[in-house]
Amino acid sequence: MGTERIINAGDKTRASNIEILRIIAMFFILFIHANFWSLGEPTIDEMAANPLATWCRTLFESAGIIAVNCFVFISGWFGINFKLKGLVSFLFQSSFFYIGTTVIIGNGWNVRFK
């Protein structure tokens, strides 16, 4: 089956190709943290002086945003253990915070925002 390896360890299966994709996504996430946040956003002067480097930085930033979504989806997929108790707990927490924020933002306690 090509380069895909699935290693069985008891009940669990290990998809190496998905793990590699997750590792690559991690590197892209680290890159976007280092790119714009430490170097700052490209200015018009930088774009005029070195358009190729600025274009590459912006391209990698866009790919990094996709990598964040990919990392979250992969982590969520392998972290799913469906149980009815977990679903009820999730729905309770969601409802609790939804009602709480609605009361606070909806001026339920006469909170004034300026």
LINLIN-V295131 format. One line per field, one symbol per residue. ss: DSSP state (A for helix, B for strand, O for the rest). psi: psi as a letter, one per 30 degrees, with the letter a starting at -180 (. if undefined). burial: b if it has 24 or more other ideal C-beta (glycine too) atoms within 12 Angstrom, else e. Layout:
ss->???
psi->???
burial->???
This chain:
ss->OOOOOBBBBOOBBBBAAAAAAAAAAAAAAAAAAAAAAAAOOOOAAAAAAOAAAAAAAAAAAAAAAAAAAAAAAAAAAAAOOOOAAAAAAAAAAAAAAAAAAAAAAOOOOOOOOO
psi->hbfkkkkkibfkkjjeeeeeeeeeeeeeeeefefdeeeflkkleeeeeeieeeeeeeeeeeeeeeeeeeeeeeeeeefgkjkkeeeeeeeeeeeeeeeeeeeeeeghfghkkk.
burial->eeeeeeeeeeeeeeeeeeeeebeebeebbebbeebeeeeeebeeeeeeeeeeebeebeebbeebeebbebbeebeeeeeeeeeeeeeeeeeeeeeeeeeeeeeeeeeeeeeeee
